[in-house]
Amino acid sequence: MKILHLADLHIGKIVQEQSLLEDQIYMLEQIVKKIEEEKIELVLISGDIYDRSVPPADSVIVLNNFLKVLVKDLKVKVCMIAGNHDSKERLNFGKEIFADDGLHICAIYDGKLEKKEFEDEYGKLNIYMLPYIKPVEIKQYFDEDEKIASYHDAVKKVLEKENINKDERNIILSHQFVTAGNVEPERSESETLILGGTENVDVSVYDQFDYVALGHIHGPQRIGRDTARYSGTMLKYSFSEVNQNKCLTILDFKEKGNLKIDTSITIKPLRDMRVIKGPIEELTSEDVYSKTNREDYIRAIITNEEQVYDAIGQIKKIYPNTLRLDIKNSKSEIQQTLQISDLDDIKKKDEVELFNEFYQYQNNQELNESQLDIMKQVVKEVKKEEH
Ligand SMILES: [Mn+2]
């Protein structure tokens, strides 16, 4: 069976106030073409379908159209789980109704791992669907003396409960922060992760599955073994992802033990996301921009030592989709080192002082008298509310 593994669609994603919906629609159309060309029969979507728990109306329309084309027009089966960005209840809408048409949604873990069986010339193929889970949410399904202190424990316990037939072919969809031993996956800023690193699940918990279709991390990569993978996102969703090579993850699963994985297909997005750096004269010179797509999403880093008049205006004239502009010169470097060495004193400073530092860092000047007064007032009022 030929299977496409997708994850982290984040439909409705907004980067620096710019909606990427048009780019996402384009990308989903290209993916549909590849599904046809590659004769994909089953599509797995491993969570973070939407970017927000209450997706805007236009995002819902985009997902609806994508799924409609797959299921109704192409007769492709779809298995989809919820990620941490999705609202479980909302994503679960219609699951019993759509299942007859081949759209299988699992957004809520209810004490039993959901399983969907498919058949092909090689026999049975079991697709297990584990939506994003947190330890606190699943405790109710286990005895109190069972230790579920971590995300790792949670996934382990959930999977141990199941009787997986090792003679059959088994795939699982899971949306967690999965690591292999002490090796951290390559991450970006756009994955919301819990601080402290306790959210990780070791890949060994999925040992009984022939393939682990992971979601959550935005860079396509294997975790511990070739057959446990993050498919990554279809588009770059943050400037920390500009160097990632997004690709499609296509499986050709024949008999048990015969699983081929192809990550060679890439799709050129409508607009790329990239960082440009240099003196403004260089960035806005025809020599430089004429070789590139000026419609790309740009973070411009300007390195001029002297003040640049209307830098954002000049940059946007050439690159209309500039989302971010930073200035990095010897002054800003010095400022940053100062800032970092000050961190030790942070506990000794009050809120107004800290805000003033932040403001200074952002604007290269301190708050003036009246701004200081406003801040003092705000802090006072917030503190009053806390009590
Ligand atoms: Mn996620």
Residues whose N, C-alpha, C, O or C-beta is under 5 A from the ligand:
A	BS01	MN	D48 G83 N84 H85 H216
